C-alpha cells in the first residue's frame, strides 16, 4: 500500500492514519464531480479513480509526482479542482504555452515594425545611408588585411604565395603520384 498509491508532498507512511484516511476519502469516490468536490482530491480519467492530491498547485502535481495516477499514461491527463472535469493538465499547459508564444511573437513583430519605422525616419533624414559601398569600407578592409598579412609574414606564420594562387591539393593527382614513384629508389 505504501509505494503503489499516489502521494502528496509527504509520502504515505504505514503507521500514519491521517494519510490513510485521506487516501480512503478520495479513493472511495467513483465520479469526477464528486471527486473534485472533495478538498485535496483529483480525478484520473482513464482508470476512473479519485486520488489524493495535496500539492499547493494540484494542476502541476504530475511535474513532481510521476505516479500521481494509477496508470502511467494518464499522468498528464489528471483533472483538478480549479478547472473541473473537462480540462486536463496537458490541455491547460498547452494553452498557456500557446498564449505565451503568441504574445512573444506579437512583441517581436511589433519590434520589427518599430525598427523599420526608425530606419525609414533615419533614411529620410540621411538619404542613401544604406549605400555602404560609397563609404570606402573596401579600402579600409584591404588595408587592415594587408597589415595583418605583413605582420604574419614577419612572424613567419604566413606563406609567401602569390595572391590568387591555388593551394596545394589535398589529394595527390595521378601526375604527382607518377613523379613520386619515379623518385623512389629501386
Secondary structure, 3 states (H helix, E strand, C coil): CCCCCCCCCCCCCCCCHHHHHHHHHHHCCCCHHHHHHCCCEEEECCCCEEEECCCCCHHHHHHHCCCCCCCHHHHHHCECCCCCCCCCHHHHHHHHHHHHHHHHHHHHHHHHHHHHHHHHHHHHHCCCCCCHHHHCHHHHHHHHHHHHHHHHHHHCCCCCCCCCCCCCCCCCCHHHHHHHHHCCCC
